[in-house]
Amino acid sequence: PAQTLETTFRTNGQTVQSAFESVRAVLQTSSAVIQRGRDEIAYGTVVSEDGFILTKASEIGDAIGLTVTIDTKPYKDVKMVAVDPAWDVALLKIPATGLVPVKLAVDLPDPERGTWVVANGATSRAKRRPQVGIIAANAREILPAGGAVLGVSFNDEEKKLTITEVDEKGGAAAAGVQKGDVVV
């Protein structure tokens, strides 16, 4: 397929990335690159000035042999403080002071569709790179133990997906999907 935008204007292009330089600076000081040996295995978020890092538990396994890099400084004495398998999060502790924790926006309303969001994207130990996107779905509750989010069952026959059940509490029902609809 033909390109619709010049490379520099794509979400990962230089023009768009430069618009988020101030956010990249925050990512640089408030996010962590987690490594085992030379392999980058996960990213984390600085949640306290004294070295607590929140990350995805299933990506790090145990804390043996980990190095955590904040900004450009590596920390080798990494301890696992807690794990919540239901939410797949782990709290790590590194021997640090004066870190820049993120500010949690717990009192803000859910972002509306069309709102720009930024996450720590492809990175290196020396330079973080913002990954930008736009909220494209309404907020909905996702149960910590998992379960149907979309809320449909389907039958895959004759090269088509036919909806066989629609959970009335799922996102599909809210969007108007009905039993018998065919996904093309």
C-alpha positions as CSV (number, residue, x, y, z in Angstrom):
1,P,0.0,0.0,0.0
2,A,1.1,3.6,-0.7
3,Q,2.2,5.7,2.2
4,T,-0.2,8.5,3.2
5,L,2.2,10.6,5.3
6,E,5.8,11.4,4.9
7,T,7.9,9.5,7.5
8,T,8.7,12.7,9.5
9,F,5.0,13.3,10.1
10,R,4.0,9.8,11.3
11,T,3.5,9.2,15.1
12,N,7.1,7.8,15.3
13,G,8.5,10.5,13.0
14,Q,10.9,13.3,14.0
15,T,8.2,16.1,13.7
16,V,5.7,14.3,16.0
17,Q,8.4,13.2,18.4
18,S,9.8,16.7,18.7
19,A,6.3,17.9,19.7
20,F,6.5,15.6,22.7
21,E,10.1,16.5,23.8
22,S,8.9,17.8,27.2
23,V,7.2,14.5,27.8
24,R,10.3,12.6,26.8
25,A,12.2,14.5,29.4
26,V,9.8,13.3,32.1
27,L,10.0,9.8,30.8
28,Q,13.8,10.1,31.0
29,T,13.8,10.8,34.7
30,S,10.7,9.0,35.9
31,S,10.8,5.7,34.0
32,A,13.1,2.7,34.4
33,V,14.6,0.3,31.9
34,I,14.8,-3.1,33.5
35,Q,17.5,-5.5,32.2
36,R,18.6,-9.0,32.9
37,G,22.2,-9.2,31.7
38,R,22.3,-7.3,28.4
39,D,18.6,-8.0,27.6
40,E,16.0,-5.3,28.2
41,I,13.1,-7.2,29.6
42,A,10.7,-4.6,30.9
43,Y,10.0,-1.0,31.7
44,G,9.0,0.5,35.1
45,T,7.7,3.6,36.6
46,V,9.4,5.5,39.5
47,V,6.8,5.9,42.2
48,S,8.9,7.3,45.1
49,E,12.0,9.5,45.5
50,D,13.7,6.7,47.5
51,G,13.8,4.0,44.8
52,F,10.4,2.2,44.5
53,I,9.7,1.1,40.9
54,L,6.4,-0.3,39.7
55,T,6.5,-2.8,36.8
56,K,4.8,-5.7,35.1
57,A,5.4,-8.8,37.2
58,S,5.1,-11.4,34.3
59,E,7.9,-9.7,32.4
60,I,10.5,-9.8,35.1
61,G,9.9,-13.1,36.8
62,D,12.1,-13.1,40.0
63,A,14.4,-10.1,40.7
64,I,17.6,-12.2,40.4
65,G,20.2,-10.6,38.2
66,L,18.2,-7.5,37.4
67,T,19.7,-4.0,36.6
68,V,17.4,-1.0,36.7
69,T,18.4,2.1,34.8
70,I,16.9,5.5,35.8
71,D,17.8,8.3,33.4
72,T,21.3,7.0,32.5
73,K,22.3,5.6,35.9
74,P,22.2,1.9,36.4
75,Y,21.3,0.3,39.8
76,K,22.4,-3.3,40.4
77,D,21.1,-4.1,43.9
78,V,17.4,-4.7,42.9
79,K,15.0,-6.2,45.4
80,M,11.5,-7.4,44.8
81,V,9.3,-6.0,47.5
82,A,5.8,-7.2,46.5
83,V,3.9,-8.9,43.7
84,D,0.2,-8.9,42.9
85,P,-0.4,-11.7,40.4
86,A,-4.1,-10.7,39.9
87,W,-3.0,-7.4,38.5
88,D,0.3,-8.6,37.2
89,V,2.3,-5.9,38.9
90,A,5.5,-6.0,40.9
91,L,7.1,-3.4,43.2
92,L,10.9,-3.3,43.1
93,K,13.3,-1.3,45.3
94,I,16.6,0.1,44.3
95,P,19.2,1.9,46.5
96,A,18.5,5.4,45.4
97,T,17.5,8.8,46.7
98,G,16.4,12.0,44.9
99,L,14.5,10.2,42.1
100,V,11.7,12.0,40.3
101,P,8.4,10.0,40.9
102,V,5.5,10.2,38.5
103,K,2.5,12.2,39.7
104,L,-0.5,9.9,39.8
105,A,-3.7,11.6,38.5
106,V,-6.2,9.8,40.7
107,D,-8.6,12.6,41.0
108,L,-8.9,13.4,37.3
109,P,-11.9,12.2,35.2
110,D,-11.3,9.4,32.7
111,P,-9.9,10.7,29.5
112,E,-12.4,11.2,26.7
113,R,-12.1,9.6,23.3
114,G,-9.8,11.7,21.1
115,T,-7.5,12.5,24.0
116,W,-3.7,12.2,23.3
117,V,-1.8,9.8,25.5
118,V,1.9,9.1,25.9
119,A,3.7,6.0,27.2
120,N,7.3,4.9,27.4
121,G,7.9,3.4,24.0
122,A,10.9,1.8,22.3
123,T,13.8,3.0,24.2
124,S,17.5,2.6,25.1
125,R,19.3,2.8,28.3
126,A,20.5,6.3,27.4
127,K,17.4,7.9,25.8
128,R,13.6,7.3,26.3
129,R,11.3,7.6,23.4
130,P,7.6,8.6,23.8
131,Q,5.0,6.3,22.2
132,V,2.0,8.5,21.4
133,G,-1.6,7.5,20.7
134,I,-5.2,8.6,21.0
135,I,-7.9,7.2,23.3
136,A,-10.2,5.4,20.9
137,A,-12.6,3.6,23.2
138,N,-14.8,4.5,26.1
139,A,-13.6,3.5,29.6
140,R,-15.0,0.3,30.9
141,E,-14.4,-1.9,33.9
142,I,-12.0,-4.8,33.5
143,L,-12.2,-7.3,36.3
144,P,-8.8,-8.0,37.9
145,A,-9.3,-11.8,37.6
146,G,-9.8,-11.4,33.8
147,G,-13.0,-12.4,32.1
148,A,-14.8,-11.2,29.0
149,V,-14.1,-7.6,28.1
150,L,-15.5,-7.6,24.6
151,G,-18.3,-9.9,25.8
152,V,-18.9,-12.1,22.8
153,S,-18.6,-15.8,21.8
154,F,-18.3,-16.7,18.2
155,N,-18.3,-19.6,15.9
156,D,-15.5,-19.8,13.3
157,E,-16.8,-21.7,10.3
158,E,-16.6,-21.4,6.5
159,K,-14.0,-18.5,6.8
160,K,-16.4,-16.2,8.8
161,L,-16.9,-15.4,12.4
162,T,-20.5,-15.6,13.5
163,I,-21.5,-14.1,16.9
164,T,-23.2,-16.8,19.0
165,E,-23.6,-15.0,22.3
166,V,-23.4,-11.4,23.5
167,D,-22.8,-10.6,27.2
168,E,-25.2,-7.8,28.0
169,K,-22.5,-6.2,30.3
170,G,-19.7,-6.4,27.7
171,G,-18.4,-3.7,25.4
172,A,-19.8,-5.4,22.3
173,A,-23.4,-5.1,23.6
174,A,-22.8,-1.4,24.4
175,A,-21.6,-1.0,20.8
176,G,-24.8,-2.7,19.4
177,V,-23.4,-6.1,18.4
178,Q,-26.1,-8.8,18.3
179,K,-26.3,-12.6,18.2
180,G,-26.0,-13.7,14.5
181,D,-23.8,-10.8,13.4
182,V,-20.9,-11.7,11.2
183,V,-17.4,-10.2,11.7
184,V,-15.9,-9.5,8.3
